[in-house]
Amino acid sequence: MRKPEAVRRHLPTSPFKARTEAPRKHFAVGDRVTHDVYGLGRVIGAEGDIAVLVDFGSRQERITQPYTGMFNL
């Protein structure tokens, strides 16, 4: 029988490291961003932590969580 993840404890010397989540990315209206596919852009709209609307000059794209490939400048 396996224990749930929240109950498992890992020793600091264990070769089996606990899984950690990457920090969530947050973007606000007006932020300059870069995207691996679309290039440089500016956030023009935000839907909470669900999605952002980014103007990349030639097109506008709605990018959803987890915002892979998109970074703040």
Secondary structure, DSSP 8 states (H G I E B T S, - for coil): ----TTT----TT-SS------------TT-EEEETTTEEEEEEEEETTTEEEEE-SS-EEEEETT-TTEEE-
